Amino acid sequence: MPLKIRLYLIDDTIVDIRISASGKYSYHWEQRDIRDIVYRHDNAPHERWKYVKTFPKHFHCESEDNVCESDISDDPEEAIREFLLFIRVKLKEYFLLESGQ
């Protein structure tokens, strides 16, 4: 049974983390309702992303269709840390922009 965690963030966005025993994963930050943006690292072997050097590992950067290499760690604990740090940095940027600083 896969590990599934949902986090509700202060800006009304959500983070979904899914990790299976077989090694499949998805680290997903859903903010389409707030900023029309999505970020996700996953390793689903979609043929559409076969051109990505790190395939099946790939990164959806700001949209489902903007896909590039994923540099996230292969170690799940480290990958979660890296992804949460990425979110923290982005949230700081968003709050600074919204406050006009």
SERO-4910 file (N, C-alpha, C, O; in steps of 0.05 Angstrom, whole numbers):
BEGIN
 pado doro    nc1    nc2    nc3   cac1   cac2   cac3    cc1    cc2    cc3    oc1    oc2    oc3
  Met    A     17    -24      0      0      0      0     18     25      0     36     27     16
  Pro    A     13     44    -18     29     68    -19     25     87      4      3     87     16
  Leu    A     46    101     11     45    122     31     33    147     17     42    155     -4
  Lys    A     12    158     29      0    182     18     -3    203     40    -14    197     62
  Ile    A      7    227     35      5    248     54     -6    273     40      3    279     17
  Arg    A    -25    287     52    -34    312     41    -30    334     62    -37    331     85
  Leu    A    -17    355     53    -11    378     70    -27    402     60    -28    408     36
  Tyr    A    -41    416     78    -55    440     71    -38    464     80    -32    466    104
  Leu    A    -30    481     61    -12    503     67    -26    529     74    -50    532     68
  Ile    A    -12    547     85    -23    572     95    -35    589     73    -52    606     78
  Asp    A    -26    585     48    -36    601     25    -59    587     11    -66    594    -12
  Asp    A    -72    567     23    -94    552     12    -86    534    -12   -103    527    -28
  Thr    A    -61    527    -13    -52    507    -33    -48    480    -19    -48    479      6
  Ile    A    -44    459    -34    -40    433    -22    -15    419    -33     -7    424    -56
  Val    A     -4    403    -17     19    386    -25     11    357    -21      1    349      1
  Asp    A     13    341    -42      8    313    -40     35    298    -44     49    303    -63
  Ile    A     40    280    -26     64    263    -28     55    234    -30     40    225    -12
  Arg    A     63    220    -50     56    192    -54     82    176    -59     98    183    -77
  Ile    A     85    155    -44    108    137    -48     99    108    -45     85    102    -26
  Ser    A    106     92    -64     97     64    -63    121     46    -57    144     54    -59
  Ala    A    115     22    -48    136      2    -41    152     -5    -66    175    -13    -64
  Ser    A    140     -3    -90    154     -9   -115    173     13   -124    188      9   -144
  Gly    A    173     36   -110    191     57   -117    178     80   -133    192     99   -140
  Lys    A    153     77   -140    139     99   -154    134    122   -134    128    117   -110
  Tyr    A    136    146   -144    131    169   -126    120    193   -141    121    194   -166
  Ser    A    108    211   -126     99    236   -136    100    256   -113     88    252    -92
  Tyr    A    114    278   -118    115    301    -99    102    324   -113    113    336   -131
  His    A     77    331   -105     60    348   -121     51    372   -104     40    369    -82
  Trp    A     55    396   -115     45    421   -102     24    433   -120     30    443   -141
  Glu    A     -1    431   -111    -24    440   -127    -31    468   -119    -39    473    -96
  Gln    A    -29    487   -138    -37    515   -132    -52    527   -156    -53    552   -159
  Arg    A    -64    510   -172    -79    520   -196   -102    539   -189   -107    558   -203
  Asp    A   -115    533   -167   -138    551   -159   -129    578   -148   -144    597   -148
  Ile    A   -104    580   -140    -93    604   -128    -76    620   -148    -80    644   -152
  Arg    A    -57    606   -161    -38    619   -179    -37    607   -207    -21    616   -224
  Asp    A    -54    587   -212    -53    572   -237    -26    560   -243    -16    561   -265
  Ile    A    -14    548   -222     12    536   -223     11    509   -210     -4    504   -191
  Val    A     27    491   -221     31    464   -209     61    457   -211     74    462   -231
  Tyr    A     71    445   -190     98    435   -190     96    405   -182     82    399   -163
  Arg    A    110    388   -197    109    359   -189    134    345   -199    141    346   -223
  His    A    147    331   -181    167    311   -188    154    284   -187    140    278   -167
  Asp    A    157    268   -208    147    241   -207    163    223   -226    179    233   -242
  Asn    A    159    197   -223    173    179   -240    154    160   -255    161    137   -261
  Ala    A    130    170   -261    112    154   -279    124    154   -307    130    176   -318
  Pro    A    127    131   -319    140    129   -345    123    136   -369    118    119   -387
  His    A    112    160   -369     95    169   -392    112    171   -417    133    185   -417
  Glu    A    103    159   -438    117    161   -464    122    189   -473    141    196   -486
  Arg    A    103    206   -466    104    235   -474    130    248   -464    139    267   -477
  Trp    A    141    239   -442    164    252   -430    190    236   -434    210    240   -420
  Lys    A    189    217   -453    212    200   -458    238    215   -466    260    205   -462
  Tyr    A    234    239   -477    257    255   -486    273    267   -462    296    275   -466
  Val    A    262    268   -439    275    280   -416    298    262   -407    295    238   -404
  Lys    A    322    274   -403    346    259   -397    343    241   -373    355    219   -372
  Thr    A    328    250   -353    325    234   -328    301    215   -328    294    204   -308
  Phe    A    289    211   -352    266    193   -355    271    166   -342    292    155   -345
  Pro    A    252    156   -327    224    165   -324    221    188   -303    199    199   -301
  Lys    A    242    194   -289    241    217   -270    238    243   -286    252    248   -305
  His    A    219    259   -277    215    285   -291    202    305   -272    192    298   -251
  Phe    A    202    330   -280    192    352   -263    173    369   -280    180    380   -301
  His    A    148    372   -270    128    389   -281    133    416   -268    127    420   -244
  Cys    A    142    435   -284    150    461   -273    130    483   -281    131    493   -304
  Glu    A    113    490   -264     92    510   -266     67    501   -282     46    514   -279
  Ser    A     69    480   -298     46    470   -312     50    440   -318     72    430   -317
  Glu    A     28    427   -324     29    398   -331     46    393   -356     59    373   -359
  Asp    A     45    413   -375     59    409   -400     87    419   -402    102    413   -421
  Asn    A     96    434   -382    124    443   -381    140    424   -364    141    426   -340
  Val    A    153    405   -378    167    383   -364    197    385   -371    205    389   -393
  Cys    A    213    380   -350    242    380   -353    254    359   -335    240    343   -322
  Glu    A    281    358   -335    295    339   -318    289    343   -289    284    365   -280
  Ser    A    289    321   -274    285    322   -245    311    317   -231    324    296   -236
  Asp    A    319    335   -214    344    331   -199    339    323   -170    357    324   -153
  Ile    A    314    316   -164    307    309   -137    320    282   -129    325    265   -146
  Ser    A    327    280   -104    341    256    -94    325    231    -99    300    231   -100
  Asp    A    339    209   -103    326    183   -105    319    171    -78    303    152    -76
  Asp    A    330    183    -56    323    174    -29    298    189    -21    297    214    -20
  Pro    A    276    174    -15    250    187     -9    251    208     14    239    229     12
  Glu    A    265    202     36    267    221     58    280    247     49    271    269     55
  Glu    A    302    244     34    317    268     25    300    283      4    299    307      4
  Ala    A    286    268    -14    269    280    -34    247    297    -21    241    319    -31
  Ile    A    235    287     -1    214    302     13    225    327     25    213    349     23
  Arg    A    248    325     38    262    349     49    267    370     26    261    394     29
  Glu    A    278    360      4    284    378    -18    259    392    -29    259    416    -34
  Phe    A    238    376    -32    213    387    -43    201    407    -24    191    428    -33
  Leu    A    200    401      2    189    420     21    206    446     23    195    467     27
  Leu    A    232    443     20    249    467     20    243    484     -5    242    508     -3
  Phe    A    239    471    -28    232    485    -53    206    501    -48    204    524    -56
  Ile    A    186    488    -36    161    501    -31    165    525    -12    153    546    -16
  Arg    A    180    521      9    185    543     28    197    567     14    189    590     19
  Val    A    217    563     -3    230    585    -18    209    599    -36    208    623    -37
  Lys    A    194    583    -50    174    594    -69    152    610    -53    144    631    -62
  Leu    A    143    599    -30    123    614    -15    134    641     -5    120    661     -6
  Lys    A    159    641      3    171    667     11    171    686    -12    165    710     -9
  Glu    A    178    677    -36    178    693    -60    150    704    -65    146    728    -70
  Tyr    A    130    687    -64    102    695    -69     93    716    -49     80    736    -57
  Phe    A     99    711    -23     90    730     -3    104    757     -6     92    778     -1
  Leu    A    129    757    -14    143    782    -19    131    797    -42    128    821    -41
  Leu    A    125    782    -64    112    795    -87     85    807    -80     78    829    -88
  Glu    A     70    791    -65     43    800    -58     43    824    -39     25    840    -40
  Ser    A     64    826    -23     66    848     -4     79    873    -17     80    894     -5
  Gly    A     89    870    -42    101    892    -56    130    897    -48    140    919    -54
  Gln    A    143    878    -36    171    882    -28    190    873    -48    214    874    -45
***
